[in-house]
Amino acid sequence: GVDNIRWHKPVYAGDHLSAQVTVLDARESTSKPGLGIVNYEVSVYNQHEKLVMTLKSVGMFLTKAAWEMTAQSD
């Protein structure tokens, strides 16, 4: 899910955007082996390096061990 999405400045057609993702917390799921739960924050900047948007989110991702097992089976 996405929490606390904030638009700090307008974004216009033709703007060049870049993003920075910061992991706030990561842990393995206790109910779903091979999955990790990651809390992270995204900051988006325009071509003038001005902050235009921030959001916090939670995502589920394969753990490194699960990803390596998947990659070996290919």
C-alpha positions as CSV (number, residue, x, y, z in Angstrom):
1,G,0.0,0.0,0.0
2,V,0.9,3.6,-0.3
3,D,0.8,6.0,2.6
4,N,1.4,9.7,3.0
5,I,1.7,10.6,-0.6
6,R,2.5,14.3,-0.8
7,W,2.9,16.6,-3.8
8,H,5.2,19.4,-2.8
9,K,5.4,21.2,-6.2
10,P,3.6,20.8,-9.5
11,V,5.0,18.5,-12.2
12,Y,4.6,19.6,-15.8
13,A,4.7,17.9,-19.2
14,G,8.3,17.8,-20.3
15,D,9.8,17.8,-16.8
16,H,12.6,15.3,-16.2
17,L,12.1,13.4,-12.9
18,S,14.5,11.4,-10.8
19,A,13.7,9.3,-7.7
20,Q,15.5,8.2,-4.6
21,V,14.3,5.2,-2.6
22,T,15.3,4.8,1.0
23,V,14.6,1.5,2.8
24,L,13.2,2.3,6.3
25,D,12.8,-1.3,7.5
26,A,13.1,-4.8,6.1
27,R,12.1,-8.1,7.6
28,E,11.2,-11.6,6.6
29,S,7.6,-12.6,6.5
30,T,6.6,-15.0,9.3
31,S,3.6,-16.3,7.4
32,K,5.1,-16.5,3.9
33,P,8.5,-18.1,3.7
34,G,10.7,-16.7,1.0
35,L,9.1,-13.3,1.1
36,G,10.3,-10.1,2.8
37,I,8.3,-7.1,3.9
38,V,10.0,-3.8,3.1
39,N,8.9,-0.3,4.3
40,Y,10.4,2.3,2.1
41,E,10.2,6.0,1.3
42,V,10.3,7.5,-2.2
43,S,11.4,11.1,-3.0
44,V,11.0,12.4,-6.5
45,Y,12.9,15.4,-7.8
46,N,12.5,17.6,-10.9
47,Q,15.3,18.7,-13.3
48,H,16.1,21.6,-11.0
49,E,16.7,19.1,-8.1
50,K,13.5,20.4,-6.3
51,L,11.5,17.9,-4.3
52,V,8.2,17.5,-6.0
53,M,6.7,14.3,-4.4
54,T,7.2,12.0,-1.5
55,L,5.5,8.8,-0.4
56,K,5.9,5.9,2.0
57,S,5.0,2.4,1.0
58,V,5.1,-1.2,2.0
59,G,6.0,-4.0,-0.4
60,M,6.6,-7.7,-0.5
61,F,9.7,-9.0,-2.3
62,L,11.4,-12.3,-2.7
63,T,14.2,-12.8,-0.2
64,K,17.7,-13.2,-1.6
65,A,17.6,-16.9,-0.8
66,A,14.3,-17.4,-2.6
67,W,15.5,-15.4,-5.6
68,E,18.7,-17.4,-5.9
69,M,16.7,-20.7,-5.8
70,T,14.4,-19.3,-8.6
71,A,17.4,-18.2,-10.7
72,Q,19.1,-21.6,-10.3
73,S,16.0,-23.4,-11.6
74,D,16.1,-21.5,-15.0
